[in-house]
Amino acid sequence: MDFLKDIKKYEKEFICDLQKFIQIPSVLEEHPDDKEAPFGQGIRDSLDYILDLGRKYGFSVKDVDHVAGHIEYGEGEEIIGVLCHVDVVPADGTWTYPPFSGHIEDGKMYGRGTSDDKGPAIASLYALRLLKDLGIKPNKRIRLILGTDEETSWRGINRYFETCEMPDFGFSPDADFPIIYGEKGIMTFDILGDNKDKKLISLKGGSRYNVVCDNVKMEYSDDLTDEFNKYVSYNNSCKREKGVYEFLGKSAHAMEPRNGSNAIIKACDFLSQISNNELIQFVNKYLKSSRLEDMKLNFTDKEMGDLTCNVAIINIDNKSSKLGLNFRYPINFDKDNFFKTWNKLLSEYNLKLDLKEDKKPHYINKEDSDIALLHQAYIKYTNDSKTPLKTIGGGTYARALKKGVAFGTLFPDEEELAHQENECISLDKMLVACAIISEALYNLVK
């Protein structure tokens, strides 16, 4: 089989379907009383759109309470799952092209969700379409499973598995090739305190725990023009307009904060010499490094890498202070000592910790025979047998499976643009990814 040759026959349809998908702004909106669109109309429209495509191409389709669903092909007792999501993070930052346009330039499609995760979802759907149109009849059921709030709380996928069967094996094309067999634990907590600095009217920035904050705005009752101008002289990514001080950074995925530039860190660095706000002082003393060296909590596992901390959200008003943090932690991590140290240091600043979420690390034996079949598919269309299988700090739907890995669709030579401004994909490479997914499914069900 040459699935790459076959998918190129569908190239125009593929691009058209993906472009329309990108044009739906599926950013989470909370509407808990709306049973038809509990996560907002954009997410509901996105789920409906891809399920409708599944019907159009002749597949069995299931909608689970408008928060999840699947597109199915094949017969048999066993199930192979391909898990994708239709929601996207906010399109923050300055974009060259409108983030919900699906603009195509120089062989690339730009838009929020092109790589994370609408492009991979369409590639997976077309992989099923290829198998069907080529007359390949799987001896297992293949399910393209679709979630709706992967970027936040996973309520959609959790609801799905309350009502539907768990696949025997599966993968999520929401990360890198060749294969990711382990994912760090993901923990989120807030730091809470008072604001003793009554001159600090507000300090606000960040929208999601899993995104590096790229913009913080501050209002202060005193005129800080001289101090600010001095700061700007050696840190030009700041500006002041009509009494509002703005600190600028660069967004990135929280799994590697070093890929971004954190505006909260900049704001606290500036204010640490001016304000007696205890949260600001704590950030400036202990959280400048994403590896927590200043807290003496830096930790590395030889297989899964570093413990990382993303300073994600800050919200200070004239009464209270709140900071949102997101951690990615490897196996063999001493969590007891971690919390003991945090609570001790926070108490010295009259601050408290409020744990929001803790997802344990996900790990599969990389020598597993199903993983070998995926790897063979990747090698067939890339001739790359040297790039090692790996673990990551990101969290994909693979961890929702009892046995699952992340598989594509970012190639080793491509830049990671998920959660960043100007997110885009190479259309040629996404077609190759589609061929690899087709081959992998063929290997798993023939």
Secondary structure in CASP SS format (residue, H / E / C, confidence):
PFRMAT SS
TARGET T0000
AUTHOR 0000-0000-0000
METHOD secondary structure of the structure
MODEL  1
M C 1.00
D C 1.00
F H 1.00
L H 1.00
K H 1.00
D H 1.00
I H 1.00
K H 1.00
K H 1.00
Y H 1.00
E H 1.00
K H 1.00
E H 1.00
F H 1.00
I H 1.00
C H 1.00
D H 1.00
L H 1.00
Q H 1.00
K H 1.00
F H 1.00
I H 1.00
Q C 1.00
I C 1.00
P C 1.00
S C 1.00
V E 1.00
L C 1.00
E C 1.00
E C 1.00
H C 1.00
P C 1.00
D C 1.00
D C 1.00
K C 1.00
E C 1.00
A C 1.00
P C 1.00
F C 1.00
G C 1.00
Q H 1.00
G H 1.00
I H 1.00
R H 1.00
D H 1.00
S H 1.00
L H 1.00
D H 1.00
Y H 1.00
I H 1.00
L H 1.00
D H 1.00
L H 1.00
G H 1.00
R H 1.00
K H 1.00
Y C 1.00
G C 1.00
F C 1.00
S E 1.00
V E 1.00
K E 1.00
D E 1.00
V E 1.00
D C 1.00
H C 1.00
V C 1.00
A E 1.00
G E 1.00
H E 1.00
I E 1.00
E E 1.00
Y E 1.00
G C 1.00
E C 1.00
G C 1.00
E C 1.00
E C 1.00
I E 1.00
I E 1.00
G E 1.00
V E 1.00
L E 1.00
C E 1.00
H E 1.00
V C 1.00
D C 1.00
V E 1.00
V C 1.00
P C 1.00
A C 1.00
D C 1.00
G C 1.00
T C 1.00
W C 1.00
T C 1.00
Y C 1.00
P C 1.00
P C 1.00
F C 1.00
S C 1.00
G C 1.00
H C 1.00
I E 1.00
E E 1.00
D C 1.00
G C 1.00
K E 1.00
M E 1.00
Y E 1.00
G C 1.00
R C 1.00
G C 1.00
T C 1.00
S C 1.00
D C 1.00
D C 1.00
K H 1.00
G H 1.00
P H 1.00
A H 1.00
I H 1.00
A H 1.00
S H 1.00
L H 1.00
Y H 1.00
A H 1.00
L H 1.00
R H 1.00
L H 1.00
L H 1.00
K H 1.00
D H 1.00
L C 1.00
G C 1.00
I C 1.00
K C 1.00
P C 1.00
N C 1.00
K C 1.00
R E 1.00
I E 1.00
R E 1.00
L E 1.00
I E 1.00
L E 1.00
G E 1.00
T C 1.00
D C 1.00
E C 1.00
E C 1.00
T C 1.00
S C 1.00
W C 1.00
R H 1.00
G H 1.00
I H 1.00
N H 1.00
R H 1.00
Y H 1.00
F H 1.00
E H 1.00
T H 1.00
C C 1.00
E C 1.00
M C 1.00
P C 1.00
D C 1.00
F E 1.00
G E 1.00
F E 1.00
S E 1.00
P C 1.00
D C 1.00
A E 1.00
D E 1.00
F C 1.00
P C 1.00
I C 1.00
I E 1.00
Y E 1.00
G E 1.00
E E 1.00
K C 1.00
G E 1.00
I E 1.00
M E 1.00
T E 1.00
F E 1.00
D E 1.00
I E 1.00
L E 1.00
G E 1.00
D E 1.00
N C 1.00
K C 1.00
D C 1.00
K C 1.00
K C 1.00
L E 1.00
I E 1.00
S E 1.00
L E 1.00
K E 1.00
G E 1.00
G C 1.00
S C 1.00
R C 1.00
Y C 1.00
N C 1.00
V E 1.00
V C 1.00
C C 1.00
D C 1.00
N E 1.00
V E 1.00
K E 1.00
M E 1.00
E E 1.00
Y E 1.00
S C 1.00
D C 1.00
D C 1.00
L C 1.00
T H 1.00
D H 1.00
E H 1.00
F H 1.00
N H 1.00
K H 1.00
Y H 1.00
V H 1.00
S H 1.00
Y H 1.00
N C 1.00
N C 1.00
S C 1.00
C E 1.00
K E 1.00
R E 1.00
E E 1.00
K C 1.00
G C 1.00
V E 1.00
Y E 1.00
E E 1.00
F E 1.00
L E 1.00
G C 1.00
K E 1.00
S C 1.00
A C 1.00
H E 1.00
A C 1.00
M C 1.00
E C 1.00
P H 1.00
R H 1.00
N H 1.00
G C 1.00
S E 1.00
N C 1.00
A H 1.00
I H 1.00
I H 1.00
K H 1.00
A H 1.00
C H 1.00
D H 1.00
F H 1.00
L H 1.00
S C 1.00
Q C 1.00
I C 1.00
S C 1.00
N C 1.00
N C 1.00
E H 1.00
L H 1.00
I H 1.00
Q H 1.00
F H 1.00
V H 1.00
N H 1.00
K H 1.00
Y H 1.00
L C 1.00
K C 1.00
S C 1.00
S C 1.00
R C 1.00
L C 1.00
E H 1.00
D H 1.00
M H 1.00
K C 1.00
L C 1.00
N C 1.00
F C 1.00
T E 1.00
D E 1.00
K C 1.00
E C 1.00
M C 1.00
G E 1.00
D E 1.00
L C 1.00
T E 1.00
C E 1.00
N E 1.00
V E 1.00
A E 1.00
I E 1.00
I E 1.00
N E 1.00
I E 1.00
D C 1.00
N C 1.00
K C 1.00
S E 1.00
S E 1.00
K E 1.00
L E 1.00
G E 1.00
L E 1.00
N E 1.00
F E 1.00
R E 1.00
Y E 1.00
P C 1.00
I C 1.00
N C 1.00
F C 1.00
D C 1.00
K H 1.00
D H 1.00
N H 1.00
F H 1.00
F H 1.00
K H 1.00
T H 1.00
W H 1.00
N H 1.00
K H 1.00
L H 1.00
L H 1.00
S H 1.00
E C 1.00
Y C 1.00
N C 1.00
L C 1.00
K E 1.00
L E 1.00
D E 1.00
L E 1.00
K E 1.00
E E 1.00
D E 1.00
K E 1.00
K C 1.00
P C 1.00
H E 1.00
Y E 1.00
I C 1.00
N C 1.00
K C 1.00
E C 1.00
D C 1.00
S H 1.00
D H 1.00
I H 1.00
A H 1.00
L H 1.00
L H 1.00
H H 1.00
Q H 1.00
A H 1.00
Y H 1.00
I H 1.00
K H 1.00
Y H 1.00
T H 1.00
N C 1.00
D C 1.00
S C 1.00
K C 1.00
T C 1.00
P C 1.00
L C 1.00
K E 1.00
T E 1.00
I E 1.00
G C 1.00
G C 1.00
G C 1.00
T C 1.00
Y H 1.00
A H 1.00
R H 1.00
A H 1.00
L C 1.00
K C 1.00
K C 1.00
G E 1.00
V E 1.00
A E 1.00
F C 1.00
G C 1.00
T E 1.00
L E 1.00
F C 1.00
P C 1.00
D C 1.00
E C 1.00
E C 1.00
E C 1.00
L C 1.00
A C 1.00
H C 1.00
Q C 1.00
E C 1.00
N C 1.00
E C 1.00
C E 1.00
I E 1.00
S E 1.00
L H 1.00
D H 1.00
K H 1.00
M H 1.00
L H 1.00
V H 1.00
A H 1.00
C H 1.00
A H 1.00
I H 1.00
I H 1.00
S H 1.00
E H 1.00
A H 1.00
L H 1.00
Y H 1.00
N H 1.00
L H 1.00
V H 1.00
K C 1.00
END
